[in-house]
Amino acid sequence: MPSDPVAISRPQPSMADVAAHAGVAIGTVSNTLNNPSKVREATRRRVLASIAELGFVRNDAARSLAVGSSTSVGLVLADLGNSFFVEIARGVERVMRRRGMDVLIVNTDIEPSREVHNLELLDRSRVAGIILAPLDTPLAQSTVLPTRSTPTVLVNYESPTLAYSGVTVDERHGGSLAAEHLLAVGRRRLLFVGGPLFLSAVARRWEGVQHSVAARADATVEIIETRGLNIRHGREIAKRIIAAGAGTYDGIVASSDLIAIGLVQMLNEVPGFSVPDDIAITGYDNNHFASESAIPITTVAQPGDEMGSSAADLLLELIEKPQTPYRTVTLEPRIIPRTSTLGSAWRRD
């Protein structure tokens, strides 16, 4: 019986093989792949023909190690369960795609240890740069992240020491927008629900609410700090409001859409009491849950897509010009009124 044929493994052709086959220097092959404008058309066609005939495949991973460049960037997001961060990712990907670069997305899932692990992982992978949507921890406030020399840009966070460039939103203005909207629809006994206040974004939103209410002699505002920003935290506070008397307040600024949804769920169950007839409620972030809730939530929208694209532009600038001075780009939020404050006057598009 004849023996089975033995497959002969042939080595993959190298750039030197392509150069020899085409009768050019290795540098010409490199320019054909990376800087084709530097190569005469006839030479470029000859090199490409040799690449096709030999079956040469460029190893981008090896190339990034050899020349210190990469065709990929890393994106570390705080919570992919929040559609706001998904919008940031879309903005980053759109810009990088135009530049022929890939985006490696990793999710921190609101765990500080995973954030550190993800940063170290991307750094070891030798990506061209990293965009980080950080957790509000001492790490984000430090002057040194675990990314060594990898160019890094922050998104949805401003470095207190300006050690890194970043893109953020004017959170104080966002808080003001929510309060002013409630005041415009006739609410005067306001409550701010959110926390914990050591989160800088929440604290700034509260500052914005206070500023707008202080300008109205006929309006008041109180605060109830929460331990988190999820639906269950909103439901817990709603129970406290009901116990104290559901009519104590006529307007609530919630520091997140999920808190607002929790509040609406509980308060709308009180007999003879309804949202927004008796109490109007605003959220924050324009999470997709806000528009899909049984009672669509008025929200302060952050331009996630634009934040992502702006962060990508900053990172590309930093990669191409490492000495670029660090700076922070601040974008503006906008109010999106819905049923939770307008009632039947609002109609879904």
Phi and psi in degrees as a GROMACS rama.xvg file:
@    title "Ramachandran Plot"
@    xaxis  label "Phi"
@    yaxis  label "Psi"
@TYPE xy
-68.0243  145.722  PRO-2
-72.6177  155.464  SER-3
-63.8886  142.783  ASP-4
-64.0317  143.141  PRO-5
-97.5519  122.932  VAL-6
-70.3326  131.724  ALA-7
-97.9659  119.089  ILE-8
-83.6136  120.209  SER-9
-100.516  137.249  ARG-10
-64.3555  145.967  PRO-11
-66.9686  137.454  GLN-12
-63.434  144.525  PRO-13
-100.484  174.652  SER-14
-63.9907  -32.2615  MET-15
-65.8282  -37.4353  ALA-16
-62.4823  -42.7403  ASP-17
-62.7012  -42.857  VAL-18
-61.3885  -44.5519  ALA-19
-64.9699  -41.9784  ALA-20
-64.3141  -38.2483  HIS-21
-87.4549  -10.3499  ALA-22
71.8093  36.3998  GLY-23
-130.302  174.271  VAL-24
-79.3145  157.046  ALA-25
-58.9513  -37.4235  ILE-26
-59.7631  -32.9536  GLY-27
-68.7296  -38.5092  THR-28
-62.9925  -43.6607  VAL-29
-61.1692  -43.7219  SER-30
-66.9006  -35.1193  ASN-31
-59.9273  -38.4226  THR-32
-80.9281  -36.2802  LEU-33
-111.346  -30.5826  ASN-34
-137.637  65.5492  ASN-35
-58.6966  -22.9048  PRO-36
-66.3482  -18.1021  SER-37
-86.292  -3.90063  LYS-38
-114.154  134.53  VAL-39
-60.8967  147.662  ARG-40
-57.3421  -44.2445  GLU-41
-64.3379  -40.8629  ALA-42
-67.1565  -42.0726  THR-43
-59.6872  -41.7021  ARG-44
-66.1923  -37.8252  ARG-45
-66.2373  -40.4252  ARG-46
-66.0224  -43.8032  VAL-47
-64.1944  -35.4138  LEU-48
-65.6636  -39.8305  ALA-49
-65.8175  -40.0478  SER-50
-59.8777  -44.257  ILE-51
-67.4234  -42.4029  ALA-52
-67.9013  -38.9625  GLU-53
-83.129  -18.4654  LEU-54
75.4504  32.9613  GLY-55
-69.8792  132.826  PHE-56
-123.065  121.294  VAL-57
-70.0953  133.314  ARG-58
-95.069  97.1678  ASN-59
-64.5601  -32.8313  ASP-60
-64.4887  -45.8821  ALA-61
-65.9146  -36.9059  ALA-62
-62.6683  -39.9527  ARG-63
-65.5048  -35.4644  SER-64
-71.5207  -36.4244  LEU-65
-73.9544  -41.1568  ALA-66
-112.879  5.82995  VAL-67
73.0056  24.1369  GLY-68
-130.211  166.9  SER-69
-150.605  156.986  SER-70
-99.2255  12.8293  THR-71
-129.025  148.441  SER-72
-124.552  155.883  VAL-73
-102.18  145.816  GLY-74
-129.286  114.197  LEU-75
-104.313  114.76  VAL-76
-109.056  145.648  LEU-77
-71.3144  -37.3847  ALA-78
-161.068  100.324  ASP-79
-71.7145  -7.53719  LEU-80
-75.3815  -11.862  GLY-81
-100.393  120.275  ASN-82
-62.4391  -19.9635  SER-83
-58.9884  -43.3196  PHE-84
-73.0426  -28.1082  PHE-85
-64.5598  -39.5111  VAL-86
-64.8521  -39.244  GLU-87
-59.1981  -44.8878  ILE-88
-60.5502  -40.9505  ALA-89
-60.9316  -42.8937  ARG-90
-63.4696  -41.8532  GLY-91
-63.7016  -47.7708  VAL-92
-62.4185  -38.5037  GLU-93
-61.62  -45.8925  ARG-94
-67.2045  -45.1068  VAL-95
-67.3243  -34.6467  MET-96
-61.3305  -39.3808  ARG-97
-62.8496  -27.404  ARG-98
-94.5885  7.05798  ARG-99
72.7113  26.9043  GLY-100
-114.336  149.855  MET-101
-97.2098  155.63  ASP-102
-118.041  122.225  VAL-103
-96.8963  112.424  LEU-104
-100.893  129.168  ILE-105
-126.797  145.536  VAL-106
-108.491  124.267  ASN-107
-77.4982  -28.5362  THR-108
57.6975  35.6374  ASP-109
57.7586  35.8826  ILE-110
-120.78  114.764  GLU-111
-54.9595  -38.6144  PRO-112
-65.4672  -37.1033  SER-113
-70.059  -33.4165  ARG-114
-60.8571  -47.2598  GLU-115
-62.5452  -44.9146  VAL-116
-59.4681  -44.5996  HIS-117
-64.0024  -41.6021  ASN-118
-63.6152  -44.6625  LEU-119
-65.3206  -38.3208  GLU-120
-61.7522  -47.5617  LEU-121
-66.5244  -37.631  LEU-122
-62.8142  -43.4931  ASP-123
-66.113  -28.3502  ARG-124
-76.642  -3.81423  SER-125
59.5238  42.4532  ARG-126
-67.2987  159.783  VAL-127
-69.2835  -27.6062  ALA-128
-172.42  169.472  GLY-129
-133.34  135.549  ILE-130
-109.399  125.62  ILE-131
-120.271  121.541  LEU-132
-96.7395  93.4176  ALA-133
-81.9214  158.928  PRO-134
-74.5081  153.427  LEU-135
-82.7997  77.5452  ASP-136
-128.152  170.527  THR-137
-56.0794  -28.1248  PRO-138
-60.3391  -45.7221  LEU-139
-66.0423  -27.59  ALA-140
-85.0291  -8.63697  GLN-141
-78.5308  168.892  SER-142
-93.0832  -6.70515  THR-143
-135.199  114.504  VAL-144
-94.2813  158.731  LEU-145
-76.3852  52.2496  PRO-146
-122.743  11.3009  THR-147
46.8459  -119.606  ARG-148
-98.0558  5.96903  SER-149
-68.3908  124.946  THR-150
-55.1974  130.946  PRO-151
-134.783  136.024  THR-152
-126.524  140.121  VAL-153
-94.0124  148.766  LEU-154
-134.27  140.056  VAL-155
66.1783  26.3778  ASN-156
-164.266  139.605  TYR-157
-107.715  125.036  GLU-158
-63.0354  119.795  SER-159
-58.1864  -31.0217  PRO-160
-99.2436  3.26296  THR-161
55.019  34.5833  LEU-162
-74.8106  -17.0677  ALA-163
-138.275  147.151  TYR-164
-70.3284  156.756  SER-165
-163.282  170.272  GLY-166
-126.604  129.003  VAL-167
-139.181  176.289  THR-168
-119.15  147.817  VAL-169
-72.1025  90.9098  ASP-170
-66.688  -36.1197  GLU-171
-61.1309  -42.424  ARG-172
-64.2341  -37.0911  HIS-173
-61.2018  -44.2139  GLY-174
-62.073  -39.3717  GLY-175
-64.1978  -41.5889  SER-176
-59.1058  -42.4844  LEU-177
-65.5185  -46.3876  ALA-178
-65.1641  -43.1629  ALA-179
-65.5066  -33.1563  GLU-180
-64.8079  -43.9872  HIS-181
-64.2932  -40.467  LEU-182
-64.5576  -37.5062  LEU-183
-66.8513  -27.8554  ALA-184
-94.5878  15.6584  VAL-185
93.2533  10.2307  GLY-186
-87.1499  140.895  ARG-187
-130.478  -23.7938  ARG-188
-105.091  87.7226  ARG-189
-96.5928  156.946  LEU-190
-136.568  134.328  LEU-191
-102.03  127.211  PHE-192
-121.79  118.118  VAL-193
172.122  165.366  GLY-194
158.687  -174.278  GLY-195
-69.7061  152.174  PRO-196
-71.9142  -8.79945  LEU-197
-73.6672  -11.4552  PHE-198
-74.7059  117.866  LEU-199
-59.1896  -37.7888  SER-200
-62.7037  -43.2132  ALA-201
-65.3801  -43.7019  VAL-202
-61.4291  -39.3727  ALA-203
-71.32  -35.5467  ARG-204
-63.1474  -40.8162  ARG-205
-63.3993  -40.0064  TRP-206
-61.2089  -41.0365  GLU-207
-64.3659  -40.1323  GLY-208
-61.9408  -47.9666  VAL-209
-59.0576  -42.6573  GLN-210
-60.194  -45.3183  HIS-211
-69.6529  -39.9248  SER-212
-68.7772  -35.6788  VAL-213
-62.3738  -24.0526  ALA-214
-78.8762  -5.86414  ALA-215
-116.494  114.833  ARG-216
-66.9271  -23.114  ALA-217
-95.5639  8.56334  ASP-218
-120.724  150.6  ALA-219
-131.979  159.922  THR-220
-147.113  139.406  VAL-221
-122.6  172.185  GLU-222
-133.969  140.195  ILE-223
-123.654  116.746  ILE-224
-83.2766  136.315  GLU-225
-104.889  166.07  THR-226
-90.522  -5.07793  ARG-227
-168.229  -173.944  GLY-228
-120.668  21.5489  LEU-229
-99.5415  176.097  ASN-230
-59.7536  -41.4073  ILE-231
-63.6155  -30.4134  ARG-232
-69.4645  -37.0257  HIS-233
-65.8124  -40.2895  GLY-234
-65.5759  -39.1838  ARG-235
-61.3485  -43.7241  GLU-236
-69.2885  -35.7317  ILE-237
-59.8019  -39.6592  ALA-238
-61.6369  -38.8269  LYS-239
-67.6394  -38.4264  ARG-240
-65.8322  -42.4792  ILE-241
-63.3024  -41.6657  ILE-242
-64.68  -34.0129  ALA-243
-82.9679  -13.0694  ALA-244
117.093  108.457  GLY-245
-60.055  -20.586  ALA-246
-89.6792  7.54812  GLY-247
-62.5468  -36.8222  THR-248
-122.503  153.436  TYR-249
-118.915  1.92896  ASP-250
-155.949  139.342  GLY-251
-129.178  131.171  ILE-252
-100.805  112.304  VAL-253
-95.0651  141.405  ALA-254
-81.0348  0.892544  SER-255
-153.595  157.357  SER-256
-64.634  -36.1944  ASP-257
-66.5999  -40.0557  LEU-258
-60.6672  -44.4199  ILE-259
-60.1359  -41.0195  ALA-260
-63.5068  -43.2949  ILE-261
-60.8289  -40.8447  GLY-262
-62.8376  -47.6668  LEU-263
-61.1192  -43.5024  VAL-264
-56.9794  -44.7737  GLN-265
-79.2618  -45.8411  MET-266
-67.2738  -30.9402  LEU-267
-74.8224  -9.22201  ASN-268
-89.3368  -9.46284  GLU-269
-70.9425  123.612  VAL-270
-55.6821  132.552  PRO-271
72.7314  13.5961  GLY-272
-133.941  137.505  PHE-273
-147.492  157.511  SER-274
-104.148  125.912  VAL-275
-103.784  8.82512  PRO-276
-56.1548  -45.037  ASP-277
-98.9625  -27.6017  ASP-278
-149.531  125.86  ILE-279
-96.4604  142.111  ALA-280
-132.971  133.388  ILE-281
-114.185  150.134  THR-282
-111.934  -160.318  GLY-283
-156.956  136.422  TYR-284
114.103  -22.9578  ASP-285
57.5177  43.7238  ASN-286
-60.958  146.639  ASN-287
-61.2862  -23.071  HIS-288
-64.3327  -27.3335  PHE-289
-63.675  -43.0826  ALA-290
-80.4862  -21.6587  SER-291
-96.0438  -1.84544  GLU-292
-63.5889  156.639  SER-293
-55.0566  -40.4686  ALA-294
-111.335  102.349  ILE-295
-54.4156  135.771  PRO-296
-94.4151  126.722  ILE-297
-62.6572  136.216  THR-298
-143.25  159.707  THR-299
-98.7526  116.114  VAL-300
-92.8682  132.132  ALA-301
-96.9888  139.639  GLN-302
-78.0147  73.7238  PRO-303
-56.3442  -45.9339  GLY-304
-60.4929  -45.1565  ASP-305
-67.4998  -35.5105  GLU-306
-62.42  -43.2663  MET-307
-63.6101  -45.2019  GLY-308
-66.7063  -37.4248  SER-309
-66.0781  -40.9326  SER-310
-63.9351  -39.3355  ALA-311
-63.5758  -41.4417  ALA-312
-62.1317  -42.9433  ASP-313
-61.9294  -41.6478  LEU-314
-66.8958  -43.6259  LEU-315
-60.6943  -40.0337  LEU-316
-62.3397  -40.9001  GLU-317
-69.578  -37.5072  LEU-318
-65.3542  -43.1511  ILE-319
-78.4244  -31.1406  GLU-320
-131.969  83.2362  LYS-321
-56.4095  -22.8581  PRO-322
-87.9651  7.2355  GLN-323
-59.2121  128.565  THR-324
-61.39  143.151  PRO-325
-71.7367  144.03  TYR-326
-154.046  160.689  ARG-327
-116.833  130.226  THR-328
-98.7103  124.402  VAL-329
-110.74  122.573  THR-330
-104.064  164.919  LEU-331
-104.756  137.414  GLU-332
-82.7233  174.112  PRO-333
-144.863  152.291  ARG-334
-87.8946  137.434  ILE-335
-120.921  99.6515  ILE-336
-72.5236  138.716  PRO-337
-141.445  -164.862  ARG-338
-60.3387  -32.8408  THR-339
-64.9004  -12.5482  SER-340
-124.802  -26.3172  THR-341
-99.6185  -14.5376  LEU-342
63.8498  -140.838  GLY-343
-68.5031  -10.01  SER-344
-71.3265  -18.3654  ALA-345
-92.9406  138.152  TRP-346
-126.679  133.93  ARG-347
-66.4241  137.904  ARG-348
